[in-house]
Amino acid sequence: MTFMRILIIGNSAAGTAAIETIRSQDNESSIVQISDETHPLYSRCLLSYYLAGKIEKNDLSFRSADFHKSMNVELHPGRYVEEVDPLGQKVACTDGSIHAYDKLLIATGSSAKVPDHIPGNLEGVFVLRTLTDAEAIKRQLPGAKKAVILGGGLVGMRAADALSRAGLKVFVIVGSNRILSRMIDAEAARIVLNTVRDNDIEVMTGADVSEVLQKDGKVVGVMADNGLMLDCEILVVAKSVRANTDLIRDTDIKTRWGIVTNASMLTNYENIYAAGDVAETFDMTAEEYTVNALWTCAVQQGRVAGRNIAGTPAQYAGSVAMNALNFWGIPIISFGVAAPEDESPYTILKDSRPAQNIYKKVVIANNRIKGLILMGQVANAGVLFSLIQNKMDVSPFMDQLLSDRFNFGSVAGQGGKSVLEKYYRGQSV
Ligand SMILES: Cc1cc2nc3c(=O)[nH]c(=O)nc-3n(C[C@H](O)[C@H](O)[C@H](O)COP(=O)(O)OP(=O)(O)OC[C@H]3O[C@@H](n4cnc5c(N)ncnc54)[C@H](O)[C@@H]3O)c2cc1C
């Protein structure tokens, strides 16, 4: 094995997965990792539970405190890479340090976007992206009575839930016509919305904040673009995220939605890889290049990048928009093309039982499942995922797909036996 200087920028899901994969094959090469964060490894997905007081700070860790030592990684926390020099094979940090590399992985993730008309530096205005953000919101809680959340996606609704559980009156302002619009369709969103409102959280859709009201340097309310004025001591902006690509802005590393990568997670440089929220990949079900800013995608991409860096070729099959969550007792799984704007090219199967908070939907094209929503009843998610990943022709049992009793047995005699065998061997089917 040839000794290499491996440099990883970013210390989260993708960077960690890459380190573990590299070290499973190469104990000789040096690995240097740089991150501008200083906290020990933590899961962003759990931040809202920490904010709600449901879990402690220690519970956010997803690797032990000695992870970097055990992996023989030289970690530089609190250091920000401002420039990558692909030809010189080195990076420069804002503290003046320079790090040379033979192979580089950019795993810098994404950041919360704050629209220009929102004064992001005003006291009481927050985003929820990092542990530092969550701690800052927590410090603001004593004495706060009302919060406004701008954005009704996964992070916005989780923030709303957390602040409501922390005892605040919460109002959510959503730009689109429904909550969780990237995950579920209008019918499913209506069912969730009823539960959200039952939990004393107000939601206004199709609206934006036109002005942030302030007094003595602090937020005291917002004016919505429909003229409604809302008091609040906390405003959480959860509109969307953007890939952290500033460090390569002066290079010719290709970017579009994120850093453009191929199936090896390589950029247009043969020794520079990208993985995670910063990387643009092929979406298997949407069949287009995009950034699926999800933890599972970041881990898988980090692993593929790690294999290729270590010299054991691996190909990424592609990303899929996939979310599994539980809102106020309603389990929700959404996968792939679950809520297409235009449903006309698809065959859509639905089972809607709002009174029981149950909604199931399968989106099919060319007899293959492209996406699904399972809400309230998620027991047959495993078999449906396998059919999607295996691109299986579902026409022989299409009428049974949404049945509560649909399982591997239902497909076994219809060419599904191999799917079943792979599933139980733990292979990706
Ligand atoms: C509140 C919340 C809830 C979420 N819930 C879910 C969920 O339920 N399911 C799910 O799949 N996903 C969820 N996500 C998304 C998930 O957390 C991300 O997809 C995942 O963290 C991406 O990992 P990553 O390694 O690509 O990047 P990140 O986790 O963004 O980490 C990138 C790291 O690089 C550092 N960095 C960036 N630029 C530089 C630089 N120039 N120099 C040095 N360091 C730099 C950053 O500070 C950061 O530490 C959630 C996210 C949030 C914020």
The ligand as an SDF file (V2000), in Angstrom:
LIG
                    3D

 53 58  0  0  0  0  0  0  0  0999 V2000
  -32.1910   20.1090   12.6930 C   0  0  0  0  0  0  0  0  0  0  0  0
  -31.8350   19.1170   11.6240 C   0  0  0  0  0  0  0  0  0  0  0  0
  -32.5160   17.9160   11.5330 C   0  0  0  0  0  0  0  0  0  0  0  0
  -32.2030   16.9950   10.5370 C   0  0  0  0  0  0  0  0  0  0  0  0
  -32.8970   15.8320   10.4920 N   0  0  0  0  0  0  0  0  0  0  0  0
  -32.5890   14.9270    9.5510 C   0  0  0  0  0  0  0  0  0  0  0  0
  -33.2570   13.6850    9.5010 C   0  0  0  0  0  0  0  0  0  0  0  0
  -34.1600   13.4030   10.2770 O   0  0  0  0  0  0  0  0  0  0  0  0
  -32.8900   12.7890    8.5470 N   0  0  0  0  0  0  0  0  0  0  0  0
  -31.8880   13.0450    7.6600 C   0  0  0  0  0  0  0  0  0  0  0  0
  -31.5820   12.1890    6.8140 O   0  0  0  0  0  0  0  0  0  0  0  0
  -31.2280   14.2170    7.6860 N   0  0  0  0  0  0  0  0  0  0  0  0
  -31.5410   15.1630    8.6060 C   0  0  0  0  0  0  0  0  0  0  0  0
  -30.8660   16.3400    8.6380 N   0  0  0  0  0  0  0  0  0  0  0  0
  -29.8230   16.5970    7.6090 C   0  0  0  0  0  0  0  0  0  0  0  0
  -28.4760   15.9670    8.0180 C   0  0  0  0  0  0  0  0  0  0  0  0
  -28.1180   16.4320    9.2800 O   0  0  0  0  0  0  0  0  0  0  0  0
  -27.4200   16.3130    6.9760 C   0  0  0  0  0  0  0  0  0  0  0  0
  -27.8110   15.7440    5.7470 O   0  0  0  0  0  0  0  0  0  0  0  0
  -26.0400   15.7940    7.3730 C   0  0  0  0  0  0  0  0  0  0  0  0
  -25.6110   16.3790    8.5580 O   0  0  0  0  0  0  0  0  0  0  0  0
  -25.0290   16.0670    6.2590 C   0  0  0  0  0  0  0  0  0  0  0  0
  -23.7790   15.6240    6.6810 O   0  0  0  0  0  0  0  0  0  0  0  0
  -22.4460   16.1770    6.0200 P   0  0  0  0  0  0  0  0  0  0  0  0
  -21.3270   15.4140    6.6320 O   0  0  0  0  0  0  0  0  0  0  0  0
  -22.5540   16.1990    4.5600 O   0  0  0  0  0  0  0  0  0  0  0  0
  -22.3500   17.7230    6.4250 O   0  0  0  0  0  0  0  0  0  0  0  0
  -22.6360   18.5440    7.7370 P   0  0  0  0  0  0  0  0  0  0  0  0
  -23.3200   17.7260    8.7570 O   0  0  0  0  0  0  0  0  0  0  0  0
  -23.2530   19.8200    7.3190 O   0  0  0  0  0  0  0  0  0  0  0  0
  -21.1600   18.8400    8.2760 O   0  0  0  0  0  0  0  0  0  0  0  0
  -20.2260   19.5690    7.5460 C   0  0  0  0  0  0  0  0  0  0  0  0
  -19.1170   20.0390    8.4720 C   0  0  0  0  0  0  0  0  0  0  0  0
  -18.1140   20.7480    7.7180 O   0  0  0  0  0  0  0  0  0  0  0  0
  -17.8040   21.9570    8.3810 C   0  0  0  0  0  0  0  0  0  0  0  0
  -17.3470   22.9480    7.3920 N   0  0  0  0  0  0  0  0  0  0  0  0
  -18.0730   23.5450    6.4200 C   0  0  0  0  0  0  0  0  0  0  0  0
  -17.3070   24.3690    5.6870 N   0  0  0  0  0  0  0  0  0  0  0  0
  -16.0470   24.3080    6.2100 C   0  0  0  0  0  0  0  0  0  0  0  0
  -14.8090   24.9290    5.8890 C   0  0  0  0  0  0  0  0  0  0  0  0
  -14.7000   25.7540    4.8410 N   0  0  0  0  0  0  0  0  0  0  0  0
  -13.7240   24.6500    6.6630 N   0  0  0  0  0  0  0  0  0  0  0  0
  -13.8270   23.7990    7.7130 C   0  0  0  0  0  0  0  0  0  0  0  0
  -14.9850   23.1550    8.0540 N   0  0  0  0  0  0  0  0  0  0  0  0
  -16.0770   23.4090    7.3050 C   0  0  0  0  0  0  0  0  0  0  0  0
  -19.1430   22.3580    9.0040 C   0  0  0  0  0  0  0  0  0  0  0  0
  -18.9970   23.3050   10.0100 O   0  0  0  0  0  0  0  0  0  0  0  0
  -19.6290   21.0170    9.5410 C   0  0  0  0  0  0  0  0  0  0  0  0
  -19.0510   20.7190   10.7540 O   0  0  0  0  0  0  0  0  0  0  0  0
  -31.1570   17.2850    9.6170 C   0  0  0  0  0  0  0  0  0  0  0  0
  -30.4620   18.4880    9.7070 C   0  0  0  0  0  0  0  0  0  0  0  0
  -30.7890   19.4060   10.6870 C   0  0  0  0  0  0  0  0  0  0  0  0
  -30.0260   20.6980   10.7600 C   0  0  0  0  0  0  0  0  0  0  0  0
  1  2  1  0
  2  3  1  0
  2 52  2  0
  3  4  2  0
  4  5  1  0
  4 50  1  0
  5  6  2  0
  6  7  1  0
  6 13  1  0
  7  8  2  0
  7  9  1  0
  9 10  1  0
 10 11  2  0
 10 12  1  0
 12 13  2  0
 13 14  1  0
 14 15  1  0
 14 50  1  0
 15 16  1  0
 16 17  1  0
 16 18  1  0
 18 19  1  0
 18 20  1  0
 20 21  1  0
 20 22  1  0
 22 23  1  0
 23 24  1  0
 24 25  2  0
 24 26  1  0
 24 27  1  0
 27 28  1  0
 28 29  2  0
 28 30  1  0
 28 31  1  0
 31 32  1  0
 32 33  1  0
 33 34  1  0
 33 48  1  0
 34 35  1  0
 35 36  1  0
 35 46  1  0
 36 37  1  0
 36 45  1  0
 37 38  2  0
 38 39  1  0
 39 40  1  0
 39 45  2  0
 40 41  1  0
 40 42  2  0
 42 43  1  0
 43 44  2  0
 44 45  1  0
 46 47  1  0
 46 48  1  0
 48 49  1  0
 50 51  2  0
 51 52  1  0
 52 53  1  0
M  END
$$$$
